[in-house]
Amino acid sequence: MTIFPSYANHQIISYDFRKWWRDEVKGSENYLKFKFNLRDDEDVKKEIDNSQKTKLISYLLYENDEIIIDMSDLPDFVKSNKDYLASYSVGKSLVSYVTGYAICEGYIDSVDVVLDDWSILDNTLYHGQKLIDLLNMTAGDQKYIGQNPNAKKSNNEFANRDSYFKGTAVYVNGVPLKYNMEYLQNTKKSRPVYNYSALTTNVIMNYVVFKSGDNWQNLLNKVFNEHVKVENSVYFQKSNKDRSLGSSNYHFYATRYDYLRIAKTILDDWNNDTCVGKYLKTIYERKIDKGMNELRPEFIERYSKKYGGQFHFNIPGLEKSPILGMGGYGGQQILIDFEKKRVIVVHSIDKHYNWSKIVLNKLKQK
């Protein structure tokens, strides 16, 4: 097992996706072109103008088929990577979207399929579980893997956030799933409670890779090139060339407008009741309570009551609205309000911007 080196508190991981193996989906010649009806917004402008402190580098607000707010201040290291922005855990939600598409294409029967046909999971707590329980982060794996509540904040960033084995910090995205499963031999699931982890998502993703087989690339092409119609190539990261090892992971890279194209397509899927839209509604209906003792208006991960299918749901005061949230390390945020047809896409270097003012308040506007 590879142990990832320690990071200082607040230090962001490199954006340079070229250091990794990756699955590429090329941009569409018929990419979605946006309409603009821009307005000034002093709150967002203040955060962007003060980006040295707030770390906010991109903000997009889309509403009723138009981009209403479009502000950015991309740093040089992002520009040098052709404006590609890392998703971090927003990529977990994109894995779910691909999973929904895999169900619609017939590679997987439903969210209730039992994971008993894939040898990588044999003799681990994941074997024989339903897909929906992994999608909802209720796989009963909290004894072995997940956020480490006892990790010191100055220690390894991944121990603070995503994954650890019996208290040992590991970078699960840097290691094929097969080797991670060696740590979980002879394990049994515990009672199902919400337990957020990177490993659980990678089990889901690599199960989809396994079930789609030689059509994995075709599946990605159908989602992002043909359905979303991204303008530029998008990428999912891999830890190894060998797919049979379970090398895919949820770290995703795209340009700022292509993130918006993905979110806009999710909005359309829901409202047009497409097959993938029905999948989204299914996971919304089957969402679970996070059981968090304290909700803070500091990013969707901390200010939502429910979790379903790798998405955050139920914002206090907006519970009656079907709002879908995605959140990632460093303040990456995508919020989709299906009734108001409103999308907010935020990228930042760290979580120092005023989320309540430029995200939550915008969601509350009529």
Secondary structure, 3 states (H helix, E strand, C coil): CCCCCCCCCCCCCCCCHHHCEEEEECCCCCCCCCCECCCCCHHHHHHHHCHHHHCEEEEEEEECCEEEEEEECCCHHHHCCCCCEECCCHHHHHHHHHHHHHHHCCCCCCCCCECCCCHHHCCCCCCCCEHHHHHCCCCCCCCCCCCCCCCCCCCCHHHHHCCEECCEECCHHHCCHHHHHHCCCCCCCCCCCCCCCHHHHHHHHHHHHHHHHHHHHHHHHHHHHHHHCCCCCEEEEECCCCHHHCCEEEEEEECHHHHHHHHHHHHHHHHHCCHHHHHHHHHHHCCEECCCCCCCCCCCCCCCCEEECCEEECCCCCCCCCEEEEEECCCEEEEEECCCCEEEEEEECCCCCCHHHHHHHHHHCC
